[in-house]
């Protein structure tokens, strides 16, 4: 069977293919990087640098019974300055498209969400808060009894797994300790 030639040597063709692959590499690397969130992201990740209230122990029952705001502004609501510590079962940990770890917390009767963002998605948060987020995220796992500390945050309800009726979350999680 006759061979077909395009006038280029095999080496030149290989070099051309290599150049095309390398040229596409930066685009692929960008796609592989974290895709941080959008909706109320500055609030969710403490990049608005709020003055948080002292951490307070609460129950899931208390948090899910707080009245949901009628509308959600782009800025922080007064209740979202509260820093809560909750004891709960962590029944789900799932990696989300925005690179958050989505946790479903349960007290056996009710559920609510906690979210652990990548510290790199919170570049404008204080160094202390970024360290807390990173440390908590490294400790997150499914656990029958855990102490989860985070900032109160009202999200938009959009069918999230484990969402509370008022769509309250602990976002971001700033401390996580599995007890069992």
N, C-alpha and C positions, 0 to 999 in steps of 0.2 A: 504494500500500500504506500503511495507517495506521501511524503511529509509536507506539511504546509509551513511556510516560513513568513514571518512578518518583517524580516530584515533586521531584527534585534537579536543579539546573542542571548543565551539563557541567563548569563550573569547580569546583563542589563535589565532583563525582565524581573529577575529576583530582586535587584536593587530597587526597581520601581515599586514592586509590591511591598517591600520593607518600608519604603518611604511613605506609602499610603497608610500602612498600618500604624506607623509611628505618628503620623500627622493626626490620625483619629484618636490616639491615646489620651490627649488632654480632655477631649470631649467625654470620653468614657470615664476618666477620673472624676470629672465634675459630676457625672450622673451617680457615681459611687459615693460621693460625699453626702453628709447629712442633709436632709430636706427639713429644715426646722418649720414649725407651725406658723400660722398667720393670725387666726382669730384671737384677739385679746392677748397676743403672744407676749407683749411687754409686761402685762399683768401676771400671766401664767408663770413667767420665768423670773419674776422679781427684777426685771430690767428697768422698771420704773422706780426702783430703789426705795420702797416704802419703809416707813417707820413702823415695824411690826410690834404688836402688843406682846407681853410676856407669854410664853407657852403655857397653855392651860389644858388640863385633862378633860376630855369629853367622851361621850358615847356616840356610836353611830345613830342611835335613836334620837339624841339631842340634835345632831347635825342635820339629819334628814327631815326634822320637823321645823327647821328655820323657814320662814316665808321666802319664797323665791322672788327676786325682783321682777317687776312688771316688764322692764326692758334692761338690756345689758349695754352699758356704755363701753367705750374703748378704754376708759380710765378705771381705776380701782374703786370699788364700792367701799363704804365704811366698814362693813362686816368682813371684807376681804383683807383687813389688817390683822385679823385674829390668827394666831398660831396655835394649832391644836395637836394634842397627843391622844391617840386612840388605840385601845387594845382590841384586836379583831383577828379573825382568820383571814389569811390571804389565800383566796380560792382560785385566782387566776392571775397570771403574769403573762402579758403579751406585748411583743414589740410592735409599735405602731408605725405608720408611714412617715410621721413627722419625727421619728426616732425616739419618742417617749416610750417608756415602759408603762403600760396600762395595767394597773392593779385593781382587782375587784376585792374589796374588803367586805366581810360579813360578820354579823353578830349572831348568826343562826336564824334570824327572822328578816333582817333587812340587809340591803347591800348599798354600797356607795363606791365611787371610784377614787383612786389616788393615782397620780401620774408622776413619773420620775423622768425629767428631761435630761438630755445630754448637757453637761456643763458648757460645751462648746456652742450650744444653741442659746446660751444665756450670757453672751459675751459682755453685755453692759450691766449685768448684776454685779454686786460687790464681790471681791475675791473670797471673802468669808462665805457668802451664800453659794458661790460656785463650788467651793470645797465641800460644803455640806451636801449639795446636790450630788456631787461625784461620789462621796463616801456612802451616802444613802443608796444610790443606784447600784454600787458595787455589792451591797449587802442584800438587795432585794431578791426574794425567792418565795415560792409557795410555802406556806407555813400554817400550821393549825392554830398557833397563837403567836401574834407579833405585836410589837409596839411600833406604830407608824406615826411620825410627827410631820405635819405639813401645814401649809397656809390655806385657809378657807378660800375657795374660788367657786363662783357660780359660772357654769358653762352653758352653752346652748344645748338643748336636748336634741340629739340627732340619732337616736337609736343605739347609743353606746351600750355595750355589754356591761351590766351591773349598775347602770345609772340610777341614782336616787330620784324620787318623784320631783324634788326641787332642783335637780341637776347640780347639787353641791358636790364639790370634790376637795381633796387635799392636793393642791397643785401649786408649787412643787413639793415633793416629799423632801424633807431636810434631814430626817433621821429615820433609820429602820433597824429594828432589832428583833430577830426571831427568838422566841422563848421556848419553842418546842419543835 
